[in-house]
Amino acid sequence: MPTKQAEPKKSDLQLTAVLYALSDETRLQIVKSLVKTEEIACGYFDIDMPKSSLSHHFRVLRNAGVITSRKEGTALMNRLRKADLDERFPGLLKSILGAA
Amino acid sequence: MPTKQAEPKKSDLQLTAVLYALSDETRLQIVKSLVKTEEIACGYFDIDMPKSSLSHHFRVLRNAGVITSRKEGTALMNRLRKADLDERFPGLLKSILGAA
């Protein structure tokens, strides 16, 4: 279970960390799924890889501030921090998702 | 000396490789210098780090297709592949450099 400390505040978002988080096909796929919806539980992603690997990818996205996660019962619900990213890095998410 | 093979063709540029190449402060600094000029020799960059480390960063940028390099005498001249990047990933470079 991630702690809230692992998610940077909007003012602490780092461009290099965001670019690194998005420099992986699996993580880009997660972000593309999240951009279409409000919130998705980790378990709903149709990605064929071990749970530990998937958890790693979610953690990288979370630590970079690309997604935020909250626990609901036993599920971890994930949301894209679109507003924060758009405010800090105007046009970045759009250009990346447009090219992905 | 890099071989031409190390530089991907425009059609082979990979978004994830480009994002990875730009996910580092030193490499972003190199790209920001290159966007302002036509061509720069490696030796002209005012970056305080061992030559081998700097060479590594240039190689990552070159292999990802962010820059192209050519030998001129004993100097390696570097150029940003702006047109190729803008065509393959519209708006990406602008949004990254605007945020960097």
N, CA and C atoms of all chains as a GROMACS GRO file, in nm:
protein
  600
    1MET      N    1   0.086  -0.121   0.000
    1MET     CA    2   0.000   0.000   0.000
    1MET      C    3   0.089   0.125   0.000
    2PRO      N    4   0.073   0.210  -0.099
    2PRO     CA    5   0.157   0.330  -0.106
    2PRO      C    6   0.118   0.426   0.005
    3THR      N    7   0.214   0.497   0.052
    3THR     CA    8   0.183   0.602   0.148
    3THR      C    9   0.158   0.729   0.067
    4LYS      N   10   0.092   0.823   0.128
    4LYS     CA   11   0.065   0.949   0.058
    4LYS      C   12   0.196   1.023   0.031
    5GLN      N   13   0.298   0.998   0.116
    5GLN     CA   14   0.427   1.064   0.100
    5GLN      C   15   0.492   1.032  -0.036
    6ALA      N   16   0.457   0.916  -0.090
    6ALA     CA   17   0.520   0.874  -0.215
    6ALA      C   18   0.469   0.955  -0.334
    7GLU      N   19   0.361   1.030  -0.315
    7GLU     CA   20   0.306   1.109  -0.426
    7GLU      C   21   0.349   1.255  -0.410
    8PRO      N   22   0.427   1.306  -0.506
    8PRO     CA   23   0.472   1.444  -0.494
    8PRO      C   24   0.356   1.543  -0.507
    9LYS      N   25   0.370   1.655  -0.437
    9LYS     CA   26   0.272   1.763  -0.452
    9LYS      C   27   0.285   1.820  -0.594
   10LYS      N   28   0.181   1.888  -0.636
   10LYS     CA   29   0.184   1.946  -0.771
   10LYS      C   30   0.308   2.034  -0.791
   11SER      N   31   0.341   2.114  -0.691
   11SER     CA   32   0.455   2.205  -0.704
   11SER      C   33   0.589   2.132  -0.707
   12ASP      N   34   0.588   2.006  -0.662
   12ASP     CA   35   0.712   1.928  -0.660
   12ASP      C   36   0.728   1.835  -0.780
   13LEU      N   37   0.633   1.839  -0.873
   13LEU     CA   38   0.643   1.752  -0.991
   13LEU      C   39   0.770   1.787  -1.068
   14GLN      N   40   0.846   1.684  -1.106
   14GLN     CA   41   0.970   1.704  -1.180
   14GLN      C   42   0.953   1.655  -1.322
   15LEU      N   43   0.987   1.740  -1.418
   15LEU     CA   44   0.973   1.703  -1.559
   15LEU      C   45   1.049   1.574  -1.591
   16THR      N   46   1.174   1.565  -1.545
   16THR     CA   47   1.254   1.447  -1.578
   16THR      C   48   1.191   1.320  -1.521
   17ALA      N   49   1.135   1.328  -1.400
   17ALA     CA   50   1.072   1.209  -1.341
   17ALA      C   51   0.946   1.169  -1.419
   18VAL      N   52   0.871   1.269  -1.464
   18VAL     CA   53   0.750   1.240  -1.543
   18VAL      C   54   0.789   1.177  -1.677
   19LEU      N   55   0.892   1.232  -1.742
   19LEU     CA   56   0.936   1.177  -1.871
   19LEU      C   57   0.987   1.034  -1.853
   20TYR      N   58   1.062   1.012  -1.745
   20TYR     CA   59   1.111   0.876  -1.720
   20TYR      C   60   0.993   0.781  -1.698
   21ALA      N   61   0.896   0.824  -1.618
   21ALA     CA   62   0.780   0.738  -1.590
   21ALA      C   63   0.706   0.701  -1.719
   22LEU      N   64   0.706   0.792  -1.815
   22LEU     CA   65   0.632   0.767  -1.940
   22LEU      C   66   0.719   0.703  -2.049
   23SER      N   67   0.844   0.673  -2.017
   23SER     CA   68   0.936   0.618  -2.118
   23SER      C   69   0.932   0.466  -2.124
   24ASP      N   70   0.817   0.410  -2.097
   24ASP     CA   71   0.802   0.264  -2.095
   24ASP      C   72   0.665   0.228  -2.153
   25GLU      N   73   0.663   0.128  -2.240
   25GLU     CA   74   0.539   0.093  -2.312
   25GLU      C   75   0.426   0.054  -2.216
   26THR      N   76   0.459  -0.024  -2.113
   26THR     CA   77   0.356  -0.068  -2.019
   26THR      C   78   0.296   0.051  -1.945
   27ARG      N   79   0.385   0.139  -1.900
   27ARG     CA   80   0.335   0.255  -1.825
   27ARG      C   81   0.256   0.349  -1.915
   28LEU      N   82   0.298   0.362  -2.042
   28LEU     CA   83   0.220   0.444  -2.135
   28LEU      C   84   0.082   0.383  -2.156
   29GLN      N   85   0.078   0.250  -2.162
   29GLN     CA   86  -0.050   0.179  -2.182
   29GLN      C   87  -0.143   0.205  -2.062
   30ILE      N   88  -0.087   0.202  -1.943
   30ILE     CA   89  -0.165   0.230  -1.822
   30ILE      C   90  -0.222   0.372  -1.829
   31VAL      N   91  -0.136   0.467  -1.866
   31VAL     CA   92  -0.179   0.607  -1.871
   31VAL      C   93  -0.287   0.626  -1.979
   32LYS      N   94  -0.271   0.558  -2.092
   32LYS     CA   95  -0.372   0.568  -2.198
   32LYS      C   96  -0.507   0.512  -2.152
   33SER      N   97  -0.503   0.408  -2.070
   33SER     CA   98  -0.628   0.354  -2.015
   33SER      C   99  -0.689   0.453  -1.917
   34LEU      N  100  -0.605   0.514  -1.836
   34LEU     CA  101  -0.655   0.605  -1.732
   34LEU      C  102  -0.710   0.735  -1.790
   35VAL      N  103  -0.658   0.777  -1.904
   35VAL     CA  104  -0.703   0.904  -1.961
   35VAL      C  105  -0.848   0.891  -2.010
   36LYS      N  106  -0.890   0.768  -2.035
   36LYS     CA  107  -1.026   0.746  -2.088
   36LYS      C  108  -1.130   0.732  -1.978
   37THR      N  109  -1.084   0.720  -1.855
   37THR     CA  110  -1.180   0.692  -1.748
   37THR      C  111  -1.144   0.771  -1.623
   38GLU      N  112  -1.227   0.764  -1.523
   38GLU     CA  113  -1.204   0.841  -1.401
   38GLU      C  114  -1.103   0.772  -1.311
   39GLU      N  115  -1.130   0.645  -1.285
   39GLU     CA  116  -1.052   0.570  -1.187
   39GLU      C  117  -1.054   0.423  -1.225
   40ILE      N  118  -0.942   0.357  -1.211
   40ILE     CA  119  -0.937   0.213  -1.242
   40ILE      C  120  -0.860   0.142  -1.131
   41ALA      N  121  -0.914   0.027  -1.089
   41ALA     CA  122  -0.843  -0.057  -0.993
   41ALA      C  123  -0.729  -0.127  -1.065
   42CYS      N  124  -0.617  -0.148  -0.996
   42CYS     CA  125  -0.501  -0.215  -1.056
   42CYS      C  126  -0.542  -0.345  -1.124
   43GLY      N  127  -0.629  -0.420  -1.057
   43GLY     CA  128  -0.668  -0.552  -1.107
   43GLY      C  129  -0.743  -0.550  -1.238
   44TYR      N  130  -0.795  -0.433  -1.279
   44TYR     CA  131  -0.875  -0.427  -1.402
   44TYR      C  132  -0.792  -0.410  -1.528
   45PHE      N  133  -0.663  -0.384  -1.511
   45PHE     CA  134  -0.581  -0.363  -1.630
   45PHE      C  135  -0.553  -0.496  -1.698
   46ASP      N  136  -0.578  -0.500  -1.827
   46ASP     CA  137  -0.560  -0.622  -1.904
   46ASP      C  138  -0.416  -0.626  -1.956
   47ILE      N  139  -0.322  -0.637  -1.864
   47ILE     CA  140  -0.181  -0.640  -1.902
   47ILE      C  141  -0.123  -0.772  -1.853
   48ASP      N  142  -0.066  -0.847  -1.945
   48ASP     CA  143  -0.019  -0.982  -1.915
   48ASP      C  144   0.123  -0.977  -1.858
   49MET      N  145   0.132  -0.960  -1.727
   49MET     CA  146   0.264  -0.964  -1.662
   49MET      C  147   0.243  -0.996  -1.514
   50PRO      N  148   0.347  -1.043  -1.447
   50PRO     CA  149   0.332  -1.077  -1.306
   50PRO      C  150   0.284  -0.956  -1.225
   51LYS      N  151   0.207  -0.985  -1.122
   51LYS     CA  152   0.150  -0.879  -1.038
   51LYS      C  153   0.261  -0.789  -0.981
   52SER      N  154   0.375  -0.848  -0.947
   52SER     CA  155   0.483  -0.769  -0.888
   52SER      C  156   0.540  -0.668  -0.989
   53SER      N  157   0.547  -0.711  -1.117
   53SER     CA  158   0.598  -0.620  -1.221
   53SER      C  159   0.500  -0.506  -1.243
   54LEU      N  160   0.371  -0.541  -1.245
   54LEU     CA  161   0.269  -0.439  -1.265
   54LEU      C  162   0.271  -0.339  -1.148
   55SER      N  163   0.287  -0.393  -1.028
   55SER     CA  164   0.294  -0.305  -0.910
   55SER      C  165   0.411  -0.207  -0.922
   56HIS      N  166   0.523  -0.258  -0.973
   56HIS     CA  167   0.640  -0.173  -0.993
   56HIS      C  168   0.606  -0.056  -1.086
   57HIS      N  169   0.539  -0.088  -1.197
   57HIS     CA  170   0.505   0.017  -1.293
   57HIS      C  171   0.411   0.121  -1.232
   58PHE      N  172   0.314   0.074  -1.154
   58PHE     CA  173   0.223   0.168  -1.088
   58PHE      C  174   0.300   0.256  -0.989
   59ARG      N  175   0.397   0.196  -0.921
   59ARG     CA  176   0.475   0.270  -0.823
   59ARG      C  177   0.558   0.380  -0.892
   60VAL      N  178   0.617   0.347  -1.006
   60VAL     CA  179   0.696   0.447  -1.079
   60VAL      C  180   0.607   0.564  -1.121
   61LEU      N  181   0.489   0.531  -1.171
   61LEU     CA  182   0.395   0.636  -1.214
   61LEU      C  183   0.352   0.722  -1.094
   62ARG      N  184   0.328   0.656  -0.982
   62ARG     CA  185   0.283   0.725  -0.861
   62ARG      C  186   0.393   0.815  -0.805
   63ASN      N  187   0.513   0.761  -0.796
   63ASN     CA  188   0.625   0.838  -0.740
   63ASN      C  189   0.659   0.960  -0.826
   64ALA      N  190   0.634   0.949  -0.956
   64ALA     CA  191   0.662   1.061  -1.046
   64ALA      C  192   0.548   1.163  -1.043
   65GLY      N  193   0.436   1.125  -0.983
   65GLY     CA  194   0.321   1.216  -0.977
   65GLY      C  195   0.229   1.207  -1.097
   66VAL      N  196   0.247   1.103  -1.178
   66VAL     CA  197   0.162   1.087  -1.296
   66VAL      C  198   0.023   1.034  -1.256
   67ILE      N  199   0.021   0.947  -1.157
   67ILE     CA  200  -0.108   0.895  -1.108
   67ILE      C  201  -0.116   0.914  -0.957
   68THR      N  202  -0.238   0.906  -0.907
   68THR     CA  203  -0.260   0.904  -0.763
   68THR      C  204  -0.342   0.779  -0.733
   69SER      N  205  -0.319   0.719  -0.619
   69SER     CA  206  -0.388   0.595  -0.586
   69SER      C  207  -0.453   0.607  -0.450
   70ARG      N  208  -0.568   0.543  -0.435
   70ARG     CA  209  -0.632   0.539  -0.303
   70ARG      C  210  -0.688   0.399  -0.283
   71LYS      N  211  -0.691   0.357  -0.158
   71LYS     CA  212  -0.738   0.224  -0.126
   71LYS      C  213  -0.890   0.229  -0.108
   72GLU      N  214  -0.957   0.133  -0.168
   72GLU     CA  215  -1.102   0.121  -0.148
   72GLU      C  216  -1.129  -0.025  -0.118
   73GLY      N  217  -1.152  -0.056   0.009
   73GLY     CA  218  -1.162  -0.196   0.050
   73GLY      C  219  -1.028  -0.261   0.026
   74THR      N  220  -1.028  -0.368  -0.054
   74THR     CA  221  -0.902  -0.436  -0.083
   74THR      C  222  -0.842  -0.389  -0.216
   75ALA      N  223  -0.915  -0.303  -0.286
   75ALA     CA  224  -0.868  -0.260  -0.418
   75ALA      C  225  -0.790  -0.129  -0.409
   76LEU      N  226  -0.693  -0.112  -0.499
   76LEU     CA  227  -0.618   0.012  -0.509
   76LEU      C  228  -0.670   0.084  -0.634
   77MET      N  229  -0.734   0.197  -0.613
   77MET     CA  230  -0.794   0.270  -0.724
   77MET      C  231  -0.697   0.376  -0.774
   78ASN      N  232  -0.678   0.382  -0.906
   78ASN     CA  233  -0.580   0.472  -0.966
   78ASN      C  234  -0.645   0.577  -1.054
   79ARG      N  235  -0.590   0.697  -1.045
   79ARG     CA  236  -0.643   0.807  -1.124
   79ARG      C  237  -0.525   0.885  -1.183
   80LEU      N  238  -0.542   0.930  -1.307
   80LEU     CA  239  -0.439   1.011  -1.372
   80LEU      C  240  -0.445   1.152  -1.314
   81ARG      N  241  -0.328   1.211  -1.283
   81ARG     CA  242  -0.326   1.348  -1.230
   81ARG      C  243  -0.320   1.447  -1.346
   82LYS      N  244  -0.422   1.439  -1.432
   82LYS     CA  245  -0.422   1.515  -1.556
   82LYS      C  246  -0.417   1.666  -1.531
   83ALA      N  247  -0.500   1.714  -1.440
   83ALA     CA  248  -0.506   1.859  -1.415
   83ALA      C  249  -0.371   1.910  -1.364
   84ASP      N  250  -0.311   1.835  -1.270
   84ASP     CA  251  -0.180   1.876  -1.216
   84ASP      C  252  -0.074   1.877  -1.326
   85LEU      N  253  -0.073   1.771  -1.407
   85LEU     CA  254   0.028   1.761  -1.513
   85LEU      C  255   0.008   1.871  -1.617
   86ASP      N  256  -0.119   1.895  -1.654
   86ASP     CA  257  -0.146   1.998  -1.755
   86ASP      C  258  -0.106   2.137  -1.704
   87GLU      N  259  -0.123   2.158  -1.574
   87GLU     CA  260  -0.089   2.289  -1.520
   87GLU      C  261   0.063   2.308  -1.513
   88ARG      N  262   0.133   2.204  -1.469
   88ARG     CA  263   0.278   2.216  -1.456
   88ARG      C  264   0.352   2.208  -1.590
   89PHE      N  265   0.302   2.120  -1.678
   89PHE     CA  266   0.371   2.095  -1.806
   89PHE      C  267   0.270   2.106  -1.922
   90PRO      N  268   0.229   2.229  -1.955
   90PRO     CA  269   0.123   2.248  -2.055
   90PRO      C  270   0.154   2.177  -2.188
   91GLY      N  271   0.058   2.100  -2.234
   91GLY     CA  272   0.071   2.035  -2.365
   91GLY      C  273   0.148   1.905  -2.364
   92LEU      N  274   0.218   1.876  -2.254
   92LEU     CA  275   0.305   1.758  -2.252
   92LEU      C  276   0.225   1.628  -2.264
   93LEU      N  277   0.127   1.612  -2.178
   93LEU     CA  278   0.049   1.487  -2.177
   93LEU      C  279  -0.021   1.468  -2.311
   94LYS      N  280  -0.076   1.576  -2.363
   94LYS     CA  281  -0.148   1.570  -2.490
   94LYS      C  282  -0.055   1.525  -2.604
   95SER      N  283   0.065   1.583  -2.609
   95SER     CA  284   0.156   1.549  -2.718
   95SER      C  285   0.206   1.406  -2.703
   96ILE      N  286   0.227   1.361  -2.580
   96ILE     CA  287   0.275   1.224  -2.560
   96ILE      C  288   0.166   1.124  -2.593
   97LEU      N  289   0.044   1.149  -2.544
   97LEU     CA  290  -0.064   1.055  -2.571
   97LEU      C  291  -0.105   1.058  -2.718
   98GLY      N  292  -0.086   1.173  -2.782
   98GLY     CA  293  -0.116   1.182  -2.924
   98GLY      C  294  -0.016   1.101  -3.007
   99ALA      N  295   0.104   1.086  -2.956
   99ALA     CA  296   0.210   1.016  -3.030
   99ALA      C  297   0.217   0.869  -2.990
  100ALA      N  298   0.159   0.834  -2.876
  100ALA     CA  299   0.174   0.696  -2.824
  100ALA      C  300   0.083   0.599  -2.898
  101MET      N  301   3.378   0.718  -3.198
  101MET     CA  302   3.303   0.778  -3.311
  101MET      C  303   3.177   0.695  -3.338
  102PRO      N  304   3.062   0.758  -3.337
  102PRO     CA  305   2.939   0.682  -3.360
  102PRO      C  306   2.929   0.641  -3.506
  103THR      N  307   2.870   0.528  -3.529
  103THR     CA  308   2.844   0.488  -3.666
  103THR      C  309   2.708   0.544  -3.701
  104LYS      N  310   2.682   0.556  -3.828
  104LYS     CA  311   2.553   0.606  -3.872
  104LYS      C  312   2.441   0.510  -3.830
  105GLN      N  313   2.475   0.382  -3.816
  105GLN     CA  314   2.376   0.282  -3.776
  105GLN      C  315   2.314   0.312  -3.639
  106ALA      N  316   2.391   0.383  -3.555
  106ALA     CA  317   2.343   0.410  -3.421
  106ALA      C  318   2.232   0.513  -3.420
  107GLU      N  319   2.212   0.582  -3.533
  107GLU     CA  320   2.107   0.683  -3.539
  107GLU      C  321   1.986   0.627  -3.612
  108PRO      N  322   1.873   0.615  -3.541
  108PRO     CA  323   1.755   0.558  -3.607
  108PRO      C  324   1.702   0.650  -3.717
  109LYS      N  325   1.644   0.587  -3.818
  109LYS     CA  326   1.578   0.664  -3.924
  109LYS      C  327   1.455   0.732  -3.865
  110LYS      N  328   1.408   0.834  -3.930
  110LYS     CA  329   1.290   0.906  -3.880
  110LYS      C  330   1.174   0.811  -3.855
  111SER      N  331   1.152   0.718  -3.947
  111SER     CA  332   1.039   0.626  -3.934
  111SER      C  333   1.057   0.526  -3.819
  112ASP      N  334   1.182   0.513  -3.774
  112ASP     CA  335   1.210   0.419  -3.665
  112ASP      C  336   1.218   0.486  -3.527
  113LEU      N  337   1.194   0.616  -3.522
  113LEU     CA  338   1.199   0.684  -3.392
  113LEU      C  339   1.093   0.626  -3.299
  114GLN      N  340   1.135   0.596  -3.177
  114GLN     CA  341   1.044   0.538  -3.077
  114GLN      C  342   1.015   0.641  -2.970
  115LEU      N  343   0.886   0.663  -2.942
  115LEU     CA  344   0.847   0.761  -2.841
  115LEU      C  345   0.911   0.730  -2.706
  116THR      N  346   0.907   0.603  -2.664
  116THR     CA  347   0.961   0.568  -2.532
  116THR      C  348   1.112   0.597  -2.524
  117ALA      N  349   1.184   0.571  -2.633
  117ALA     CA  350   1.329   0.597  -2.633
  117ALA      C  351   1.355   0.747  -2.625
  118VAL      N  352   1.275   0.826  -2.696
  118VAL     CA  353   1.291   0.972  -2.693
  118VAL      C  354   1.260   1.025  -2.553
  119LEU      N  355   1.153   0.977  -2.492
  119LEU     CA  356   1.117   1.022  -2.357
  119LEU      C  357   1.226   0.984  -2.258
  120TYR      N  358   1.279   0.862  -2.273
  120TYR     CA  359   1.388   0.820  -2.183
  120TYR      C  360   1.510   0.912  -2.200
  121ALA      N  361   1.544   0.939  -2.326
  121ALA     CA  362   1.661   1.023  -2.353
  121ALA      C  363   1.645   1.162  -2.290
  122LEU      N  364   1.522   1.209  -2.283
  122LEU     CA  365   1.498   1.344  -2.231
  122LEU      C  366   1.468   1.346  -2.081
  123SER      N  367   1.473   1.229  -2.017
  123SER     CA  368   1.437   1.219  -1.875
  123SER      C  369   1.557   1.241  -1.783
  124ASP      N  370   1.650   1.321  -1.827
  124ASP     CA  371   1.772   1.346  -1.751
  124ASP      C  372   1.810   1.494  -1.764
  125GLU      N  373   1.846   1.556  -1.653
  125GLU     CA  374   1.874   1.700  -1.652
  125GLU      C  375   1.988   1.738  -1.746
  126THR      N  376   2.094   1.658  -1.746
  126THR     CA  377   2.207   1.691  -1.833
  126THR      C  378   2.168   1.683  -1.981
  127ARG      N  379   2.094   1.577  -2.015
  127ARG     CA  380   2.055   1.562  -2.156
  127ARG      C  381   1.956   1.670  -2.196
  128LEU      N  382   1.869   1.709  -2.105
  128LEU     CA  383   1.776   1.820  -2.135
  128LEU      C  384   1.854   1.949  -2.158
  129GLN      N  385   1.958   1.968  -2.078
  129GLN     CA  386   2.042   2.088  -2.090
  129GLN      C  387   2.110   2.090  -2.228
  130ILE      N  388   2.158   1.975  -2.271
  130ILE     CA  389   2.222   1.965  -2.404
  130ILE      C  390   2.120   2.002  -2.513
  131VAL      N  391   2.001   1.946  -2.501
  131VAL     CA  392   1.898   1.971  -2.603
  131VAL      C  393   1.858   2.118  -2.604
  132LYS      N  394   1.848   2.178  -2.486
  132LYS     CA  395   1.813   2.320  -2.479
  132LYS      C  396   1.921   2.406  -2.545
  133SER      N  397   2.047   2.366  -2.532
  133SER     CA  398   2.154   2.440  -2.599
  133SER      C  399   2.144   2.422  -2.750
  134LEU      N  400   2.113   2.300  -2.793
  134LEU     CA  401   2.109   2.271  -2.936
  134LEU      C  402   1.991   2.337  -3.006
  135VAL      N  403   1.882   2.359  -2.932
  135VAL     CA  404   1.763   2.416  -2.996
  135VAL      C  405   1.789   2.562  -3.034
  136LYS      N  406   1.887   2.622  -2.966
  136LYS     CA  407   1.916   2.764  -2.992
  136LYS      C  408   2.014   2.784  -3.107
  137THR      N  409   2.077   2.678  -3.153
  137THR     CA  410   2.181   2.694  -3.253
  137THR      C  411   2.172   2.582  -3.358
  138GLU      N  412   2.255   2.593  -3.457
  138GLU     CA  413   2.250   2.495  -3.565
  138GLU      C  414   2.324   2.366  -3.529
  139GLU      N  415   2.446   2.385  -3.483
  139GLU     CA  416   2.535   2.271  -3.460
  139GLU      C  417   2.634   2.309  -3.350
  140ILE      N  418   2.661   2.216  -3.260
  140ILE     CA  419   2.759   2.243  -3.155
  140ILE      C  420   2.854   2.124  -3.142
  141ALA      N  421   2.982   2.154  -3.125
  141ALA     CA  422   3.079   2.048  -3.098
  141ALA      C  423   3.065   2.006  -2.953
  142CYS      N  424   3.086   1.876  -2.926
  142CYS     CA  425   3.074   1.824  -2.789
  142CYS      C  426   3.155   1.908  -2.692
  143GLY      N  427   3.276   1.946  -2.732
  143GLY     CA  428   3.367   2.019  -2.644
  143GLY      C  429   3.318   2.156  -2.604
  144TYR      N  430   3.220   2.210  -2.675
  144TYR     CA  431   3.174   2.345  -2.646
  144TYR      C  432   3.069   2.352  -2.537
  145PHE      N  433   3.019   2.236  -2.493
  145PHE     CA  434   2.917   2.239  -2.390
  145PHE      C  435   2.980   2.269  -2.254
  146ASP      N  436   2.921   2.364  -2.186
  146ASP     CA  437   2.974   2.407  -2.056
  146ASP      C  438   2.908   2.322  -1.948
  147ILE      N  439   2.939   2.194  -1.947
  147ILE     CA  440   2.881   2.103  -1.849
  147ILE      C  441   2.995   2.040  -1.772
  148ASP      N  442   2.989   2.055  -1.639
  148ASP     CA  443   3.100   2.012  -1.555
  148ASP      C  444   3.085   1.864  -1.519
  149MET      N  445   3.138   1.778  -1.604
  149MET     CA  446   3.140   1.635  -1.573
  149MET      C  447   3.247   1.568  -1.656
  150PRO      N  448   3.290   1.448  -1.616
  150PRO     CA  449   3.395   1.380  -1.692
  150PRO      C  450   3.353   1.362  -1.838
  151LYS      N  451   3.453   1.366  -1.926
  151LYS     CA  452   3.427   1.352  -2.069
  151LYS      C  453   3.352   1.222  -2.099
  152SER      N  454   3.386   1.116  -2.027
  152SER     CA  455   3.321   0.988  -2.054
  152SER      C  456   3.172   0.992  -2.020
  153SER      N  457   3.138   1.065  -1.913
  153SER     CA  458   2.996   1.078  -1.876
  153SER      C  459   2.920   1.159  -1.980
  154LEU      N  460   2.986   1.266  -2.025
  154LEU     CA  461   2.923   1.350  -2.125
  154LEU      C  462   2.904   1.271  -2.256
  155SER      N  463   3.004   1.191  -2.291
  155SER     CA  464   2.993   1.108  -2.411
  155SER      C  465   2.875   1.012  -2.400
  156HIS      N  466   2.856   0.958  -2.281
  156HIS     CA  467   2.744   0.867  -2.258
  156HIS      C  468   2.611   0.938  -2.287
  157HIS      N  469   2.599   1.061  -2.235
  157HIS     CA  470   2.474   1.134  -2.256
  157HIS      C  471   2.449   1.164  -2.403
  158PHE      N  472   2.557   1.203  -2.475
  158PHE     CA  473   2.542   1.227  -2.618
  158PHE      C  474   2.501   1.099  -2.691
  159ARG      N  475   2.555   0.987  -2.646
  159ARG     CA  476   2.524   0.859  -2.711
  159ARG      C  477   2.376   0.823  -2.689
  160VAL      N  478   2.326   0.845  -2.568
  160VAL     CA  479   2.185   0.815  -2.540
  160VAL      C  480   2.095   0.901  -2.631
  161LEU      N  481   2.130   1.029  -2.641
  161LEU     CA  482   2.050   1.119  -2.726
  161LEU      C  483   2.057   1.077  -2.873
  162ARG      N  484   2.175   1.035  -2.915
  162ARG     CA  485   2.196   0.995  -3.055
  162ARG      C  486   2.121   0.865  -3.085
  163ASN      N  487   2.134   0.767  -2.996
  163ASN     CA  488   2.069   0.637  -3.018
  163ASN      C  489   1.916   0.648  -3.020
  164ALA      N  490   1.865   0.746  -2.944
  164ALA     CA  491   1.720   0.766  -2.941
  164ALA      C  492   1.671   0.846  -3.062
  165GLY      N  493   1.766   0.905  -3.134
  165GLY     CA  494   1.728   0.984  -3.252
  165GLY      C  495   1.700   1.129  -3.220
  166VAL      N  496   1.737   1.173  -3.100
  166VAL     CA  497   1.712   1.313  -3.062
  166VAL      C  498   1.815   1.405  -3.129
  167ILE      N  499   1.939   1.356  -3.141
  167ILE     CA  500   2.043   1.436  -3.207
  167ILE      C  501   2.110   1.353  -3.316
  168THR      N  502   2.176   1.421  -3.405
  168THR     CA  503   2.260   1.353  -3.504
  168THR      C  504   2.399   1.414  -3.493
  169SER      N  505   2.500   1.333  -3.517
  169SER     CA  506   2.638   1.381  -3.500
  169SER      C  507   2.718   1.352  -3.627
  170ARG      N  508   2.810   1.441  -3.657
  170ARG     CA  509   2.901   1.418  -3.769
  170ARG      C  510   3.040   1.464  -3.728
  171LYS      N  511   3.138   1.396  -3.784
  171LYS     CA  512   3.276   1.428  -3.750
  171LYS      C  513   3.326   1.539  -3.841
  172GLU      N  514   3.390   1.638  -3.781
  172GLU     CA  515   3.452   1.743  -3.862
  172GLU      C  516   3.593   1.761  -3.808
  173GLY      N  517   3.688   1.707  -3.880
  173GLY     CA  518   3.825   1.705  -3.828
  173GLY      C  519   3.826   1.618  -3.705
  174THR      N  520   3.870   1.673  -3.595
  174THR     CA  521   3.873   1.595  -3.472
  174THR      C  522   3.750   1.623  -3.384
  175ALA      N  523   3.665   1.714  -3.430
  175ALA     CA  524   3.548   1.748  -3.349
  175ALA      C  525   3.425   1.668  -3.392
  176LEU      N  526   3.339   1.642  -3.295
  176LEU     CA  527   3.212   1.577  -3.325
  176LEU      C  528   3.105   1.685  -3.316
  177MET      N  529   3.043   1.712  -3.429
  177MET     CA  530   2.944   1.820  -3.433
  177MET      C  531   2.804   1.760  -3.415
  178ASN      N  532   2.727   1.823  -3.327
  178ASN     CA  533   2.595   1.771  -3.292
  178ASN      C  534   2.484   1.866  -3.334
  179ARG      N  535   2.375   1.806  -3.381
  179ARG     CA  536   2.260   1.885  -3.426
  179ARG      C  537   2.134   1.817  -3.372
  180LEU      N  538   2.038   1.898  -3.330
  180LEU     CA  539   1.910   1.847  -3.284
  180LEU      C  540   1.827   1.804  -3.406
  181ARG      N  541   1.764   1.686  -3.399
  181ARG     CA  542   1.680   1.640  -3.512
  181ARG      C  543   1.538   1.696  -3.495
  182LYS      N  544   1.529   1.829  -3.490
  182LYS     CA  545   1.403   1.895  -3.459
  182LYS      C  546   1.293   1.862  -3.560
  183ALA      N  547   1.327   1.870  -3.688
  183ALA     CA  548   1.225   1.846  -3.791
  183ALA      C  549   1.172   1.703  -3.782
  184ASP      N  550   1.263   1.607  -3.765
  184ASP     CA  551   1.221   1.467  -3.754
  184ASP      C  552   1.133   1.445  -3.632
  185LEU      N  553   1.174   1.502  -3.519
  185LEU     CA  554   1.098   1.485  -3.394
  185LEU      C  555   0.961   1.552  -3.405
  186ASP      N  556   0.960   1.673  -3.463
  186ASP     CA  557   0.832   1.745  -3.476
  186ASP      C  558   0.736   1.671  -3.568
  187GLU      N  559   0.792   1.607  -3.671
  187GLU     CA  560   0.704   1.535  -3.763
  187GLU      C  561   0.648   1.408  -3.699
  188ARG      N  562   0.735   1.334  -3.630
  188ARG     CA  563   0.690   1.209  -3.569
  188ARG      C  564   0.606   1.231  -3.443
  189PHE      N  565   0.645   1.329  -3.363
  189PHE     CA  566   0.577   1.351  -3.234
  189PHE      C  567   0.538   1.498  -3.221
  190PRO      N  568   0.434   1.539  -3.294
  190PRO     CA  569   0.398   1.682  -3.298
  190PRO      C  570   0.376   1.741  -3.158
  191GLY      N  571   0.441   1.853  -3.134
  191GLY     CA  572   0.420   1.926  -3.008
  191GLY      C  573   0.504   1.876  -2.892
  192LEU      N  574   0.564   1.758  -2.906
  192LEU     CA  575   0.635   1.698  -2.793
  192LEU      C  576   0.756   1.783  -2.749
  193LEU      N  577   0.843   1.810  -2.845
  193LEU     CA  578   0.965   1.884  -2.812
  193LEU      C  579   0.930   2.022  -2.755
  194LYS      N  580   0.833   2.087  -2.816
  194LYS     CA  581   0.793   2.221  -2.772
  194LYS      C  582   0.743   2.217  -2.627
  195SER      N  583   0.658   2.117  -2.596
  195SER     CA  584   0.603   2.111  -2.461
  195SER      C  585   0.711   2.076  -2.359
  196ILE      N  586   0.804   1.990  -2.396
  196ILE     CA  587   0.912   1.953  -2.304
  196ILE      C  588   1.007   2.070  -2.282
  197LEU      N  589   1.046   2.137  -2.391
  197LEU     CA  590   1.139   2.249  -2.376
  197LEU      C  591   1.072   2.367  -2.307
  198GLY      N  592   0.942   2.380  -2.325
  198GLY     CA  593   0.868   2.486  -2.258
  198GLY      C  594   0.862   2.464  -2.109
  199ALA      N  595   0.865   2.336  -2.068
  199ALA     CA  596   0.854   2.303  -1.926
  199ALA      C  597   0.990   2.287  -1.860
  200ALA      N  598   1.094   2.271  -1.942
  200ALA     CA  599   1.227   2.240  -1.885
  200ALA      C  600   1.296   2.365  -1.831
   0.00000   0.00000   0.00000
